[in-house]
């Protein structure tokens, strides 16, 4: 098994004094269950449930089968292509155990399940090494590298998603049974007021579980909404965005509704996963503007680094076949132009240049189907590349980036994007060879599953 460098953390014999007190307080508050888990490659929350009392009695081994990294998004076991030599947890290898080491700072009491607390953590091998392909571990390494160079990224994730009326247990088996929750104008007051009966409880529950909600917005497509998450340091932001998606599915499902983060459902607008990024120094001072208010050299290097790598990292921002349907329509505003501009939504990178505290980059390329750990790792790696190499960006686009022949576009499909990713020196430098090789195989597996499928469109058009 491919592993990262040995962890510098010492193995714990049991909870320390502060943790023991926290667990004691949970027990006193009536909790009796700990839900412990971590992210798989697709950003899904994989968990086990434990009696809280167990953690007072002995050391607890939190083991998961390596299945969690061998299963694709449809829960089929993947296999790499012939000749692949890297790590891949196939059934033939016996899918051995991995172990989650909880991040005890991440204890969240769930207001909709008042006797349980959720704790996310990181995957380790039996030998105590952090798993090199684990999404949260990759983001931690990128953040650490930026910290070592004096940059402290702040990020915020904005997901658009769809809400349908239908059976929450079988949306993919019977998509024709789904109808959008509501229709109406984007930002429409009346639509928002009618849907508050569903979105109000959702918003309050998310807030109660430690996900800092900023705003709820009806979007343009039927059944489409956006609940923005307040910005924070990059790791906290990724943790919140990661849990948010599972919480939204669970909480709306409990109301008899279906939530979907598919990137493109129909001919209307797609669903994005925009990411806002700014840089600060160790003391928390913003680094995006100079004393005179102009964009700083750090901001310009960050812009250049993102533009230099956005095509290579598209396979992370758009991780499945459907992701690319979001890019194909003209004026999709899906971030598929390799350009930047001040408050210009035709550009893949929209720069919001206001006060020193609020100046930031809005990366418009990621879709709602992305894994936030991997997306933030890739975005920050690209920015870090620009900072380390002191890259200079091209001129900002002041007009319509879609009409400029000189502006490049993103790869048009998952296969092309994955080929670029596999050859990316920046990805290998910042994310690691082990991850690049493994992720490449999983995306090529996804491409192959699509090639072997026959769509309803093909049957309707060609069955004669």
Secondary structure, 3 states (H helix, E strand, C coil): CCCCCECCCCCCCCCCHHHHHHHHHHHHCCCCEEEEEEECCCCCEEEEEEECCHHHHCCCCCEEECHHHHECCCCCECCCCCCCCCCCCCHHHCCCEEEEEECHHHCEECCCCCCEEEEEEEEECCCCEECCCCHHHHHHHHHHHHHHCCCEEEEEEEEEEEEEECCCCCCCCCHHHCEECCCCCCCCHHHHHHHHHHHHHHHHHHHHCCCCEEEEEECCCCCEEEEEECCEEHHHHHHHHHHHHHHHHHHHHHCCEEEECCCCCCCCCCCEEEEEEEEECCCCCECCECCCCCECHHHHHHHHHHHHHCCCCHHHHCCCHHHHHHHHCCCCCCCCECCEEECCCCCCEEEECCCCCCCEEEECCCECCCCHHHHHHHHHHHHHHHHHHCCCCCCCCCCCHHHCCCCCECCCCHHHHHHHHHCCHHHHHHHCHHHHHHHHHHHHHHHHHHHCCCCHHHHHHHCC
